[in-house]
Amino acid sequence: MADDSTDTAEAASILSKARRVLVIGCSGGGKTTLARRLSEHCDLPFVSMDREFFWLPGWISRTREEQRNLIVAKVAEARWVMDGTNPTTFDLRLPRADIVLWVRMPRLLCLIGVTRRWLKWRGASRPEMAEGCPERVSWEFVRYIWTFERKFVPRIENGLREHGPGVPVLQIRSRAQMRTLLELLAARA
């Protein structure tokens, strides 16, 4: 895994030619916003893992087998920006990725992001979620965000090492760095 070894300018250069991009990170950190903007900048189809692979209406989870079959079909496509972390699917996604953008915002910023999202979408399904899955926040979800760095980052790091040792990884740790990346990408257009 390239721990911060891919710098922002280098990532912009890679992105200008990339055909398959993974955007990962904690909920509320801005990964969907970044993935959508990259989709527009790079003219790549946007793929929401939540909408396309994981959820059916009414917050019913697809079976693991069905999820994996859908992911296999999607990653076989030539071009995409895929929004979603789930390290249990890195074995399917990383070998096809040209670059990984890992949004690693502070947990308080992630909690604020999730709260703002809930206020905006409560009672409705946001565009990157399956229809019939209205926005919700539970204590379990808050705990997931609060413990993300301690519990889930080691899984992500192991997955990146195991399934994508040659894939460049840019860790985005601030909104300013995210803006810089998008500005560098726009300047290359």
C-alpha positions as CSV (number, residue, x, y, z in Angstrom):
1,M,0.0,0.0,0.0
2,A,1.2,3.5,-0.8
3,D,0.8,5.2,2.5
4,D,0.7,8.9,1.6
5,S,3.5,8.2,-1.0
6,T,1.2,9.2,-3.9
7,D,1.0,13.0,-3.6
8,T,-1.9,15.2,-4.8
9,A,-0.2,16.4,-8.0
10,E,0.8,12.8,-8.9
11,A,-2.7,11.6,-8.2
12,A,-4.1,14.3,-10.5
13,S,-1.8,13.2,-13.3
14,I,-2.9,9.6,-12.8
15,L,-6.5,10.6,-12.7
16,S,-6.3,12.5,-15.9
17,K,-5.6,9.1,-17.7
18,A,-7.4,6.8,-15.3
19,R,-10.3,4.6,-16.5
20,R,-11.2,3.0,-13.2
21,V,-11.1,4.8,-9.9
22,L,-12.0,3.7,-6.4
23,V,-13.1,6.3,-3.8
24,I,-13.1,4.9,-0.3
25,G,-13.4,6.2,3.3
26,C,-15.6,6.7,6.3
27,S,-19.2,7.7,5.9
28,G,-19.8,11.4,6.0
29,G,-16.2,12.3,4.9
30,G,-17.1,13.4,1.4
31,K,-16.3,10.4,-0.7
32,T,-19.6,10.4,-2.7
33,T,-19.2,14.1,-3.4
34,L,-15.6,13.5,-4.6
35,A,-16.6,10.5,-6.6
36,R,-19.4,12.4,-8.4
37,R,-17.1,15.4,-9.2
38,L,-14.4,13.0,-10.5
39,S,-17.1,11.3,-12.6
40,E,-17.9,14.7,-14.2
41,H,-14.2,15.9,-14.5
42,C,-13.0,12.6,-16.0
43,D,-16.2,11.7,-17.9
44,L,-16.4,8.3,-16.1
45,P,-19.6,6.6,-15.1
46,F,-20.4,7.0,-11.4
47,V,-21.1,3.8,-9.5
48,S,-22.6,3.8,-6.0
49,M,-22.0,0.5,-4.3
50,D,-24.9,1.1,-1.9
51,R,-27.3,1.6,-4.7
52,E,-26.0,-0.9,-7.3
53,F,-24.8,-3.7,-5.1
54,F,-25.8,-3.7,-1.5
55,W,-29.4,-2.5,-0.9
56,L,-32.9,-3.3,-2.1
57,P,-35.9,-1.1,-1.3
58,G,-36.8,-1.1,2.4
59,W,-33.2,-1.4,3.5
60,I,-33.1,-5.1,2.6
61,S,-29.6,-6.3,2.0
62,R,-28.8,-8.3,-1.1
63,T,-27.2,-11.7,-0.4
64,R,-23.4,-11.7,-0.3
65,E,-23.3,-13.9,-3.4
66,E,-25.6,-11.6,-5.3
67,Q,-23.5,-8.6,-4.2
68,R,-20.3,-10.2,-5.4
69,N,-21.8,-11.3,-8.7
70,L,-23.0,-7.7,-9.4
71,I,-19.5,-6.3,-8.5
72,V,-17.7,-8.8,-10.7
73,A,-19.9,-7.7,-13.7
74,K,-19.4,-4.0,-13.0
75,V,-15.7,-4.0,-12.4
76,A,-15.3,-5.9,-15.8
77,E,-16.5,-2.7,-17.5
78,A,-13.9,-0.5,-19.0
79,R,-14.6,2.7,-17.2
80,W,-16.0,3.8,-13.8
81,V,-15.6,5.8,-10.6
82,M,-16.8,3.5,-7.8
83,D,-18.0,5.1,-4.5
84,G,-17.8,2.7,-1.5
85,T,-15.3,1.2,0.9
86,N,-16.2,-2.4,1.9
87,P,-12.8,-4.0,2.1
88,T,-14.4,-7.5,1.9
89,T,-14.7,-6.7,-1.9
90,F,-11.2,-5.4,-2.4
91,D,-10.3,-8.7,-4.0
92,L,-12.7,-8.0,-6.8
93,R,-12.2,-4.3,-7.2
94,L,-8.5,-3.4,-6.5
95,P,-7.0,-5.6,-9.3
96,R,-9.1,-3.5,-11.8
97,A,-8.5,-0.1,-10.3
98,D,-6.0,2.5,-11.7
99,I,-5.9,4.5,-8.5
100,V,-7.6,4.6,-5.0
101,L,-8.6,7.9,-3.4
102,W,-8.9,7.3,0.3
103,V,-10.9,10.1,2.0
104,R,-9.6,10.1,5.6
105,M,-11.3,13.1,7.3
106,P,-11.4,13.5,11.1
107,R,-14.2,11.7,12.7
108,L,-15.9,14.8,13.9
109,L,-16.1,16.1,10.4
110,C,-17.5,12.8,9.3
111,L,-20.2,13.0,12.0
112,I,-21.0,16.5,10.9
113,G,-21.3,15.3,7.3
114,V,-23.6,12.5,8.2
115,T,-25.8,14.9,10.3
116,R,-26.0,17.4,7.4
117,R,-26.9,14.6,5.0
118,W,-29.6,13.3,7.3
119,L,-31.1,16.8,7.7
120,K,-31.1,17.2,3.9
121,W,-32.5,13.8,3.0
122,R,-34.4,12.6,6.1
123,G,-37.5,10.7,5.0
124,A,-36.2,10.4,1.4
125,S,-33.7,8.3,-0.5
126,R,-30.7,10.2,-1.6
127,P,-29.6,9.7,-5.2
128,E,-26.7,7.3,-4.4
129,M,-28.9,5.0,-2.3
130,A,-31.4,2.4,-3.5
131,E,-34.9,3.6,-4.0
132,G,-37.1,3.0,-0.9
133,C,-34.1,3.4,1.5
134,P,-34.8,6.7,3.3
135,E,-31.9,8.4,5.0
136,R,-31.4,7.3,8.5
137,V,-28.9,7.6,11.3
138,S,-28.7,5.1,14.2
139,W,-26.5,4.8,17.2
140,E,-24.8,1.8,15.5
141,F,-24.0,4.0,12.5
142,V,-22.6,6.8,14.8
143,R,-20.5,4.2,16.6
144,Y,-19.2,2.9,13.2
145,I,-18.0,6.4,12.3
146,W,-16.6,7.0,15.8
147,T,-14.5,3.8,15.7
148,F,-13.7,3.8,12.0
149,E,-10.0,4.6,12.3
150,R,-9.5,2.0,15.1
151,K,-11.6,-0.8,13.8
152,F,-11.8,-0.5,10.0
153,V,-8.7,1.3,8.9
154,P,-6.5,-1.8,9.7
155,R,-8.9,-3.9,7.5
156,I,-8.6,-1.3,4.7
157,E,-4.8,-1.2,5.0
158,N,-4.5,-5.0,4.9
159,G,-6.9,-5.2,2.0
160,L,-4.9,-2.6,0.0
161,R,-1.6,-4.4,0.7
162,E,-3.1,-7.9,-0.2
163,H,-5.2,-7.1,-3.2
164,G,-3.7,-3.9,-4.6
165,P,0.0,-3.7,-3.9
166,G,0.8,-1.9,-7.1
167,V,-2.3,0.4,-7.1
168,P,-1.4,4.0,-6.2
169,V,-3.3,5.4,-3.2
170,L,-3.9,9.0,-2.3
171,Q,-5.0,9.7,1.2
172,I,-7.1,12.8,1.3
173,R,-7.1,14.3,4.8
174,S,-8.7,17.7,4.4
175,R,-11.3,19.5,2.3
176,A,-8.4,21.8,1.1
177,Q,-6.5,18.8,-0.2
178,M,-9.7,17.6,-1.9
179,R,-10.2,21.0,-3.6
180,T,-6.6,21.1,-4.7
181,L,-6.9,17.7,-6.3
182,L,-10.1,18.8,-8.2
183,E,-8.4,22.1,-9.2
184,L,-5.3,20.3,-10.5
185,L,-7.5,17.9,-12.4
186,A,-9.6,20.8,-13.9
187,A,-6.3,22.5,-15.0
188,R,-5.3,19.4,-16.9
189,A,-8.6,19.4,-18.9
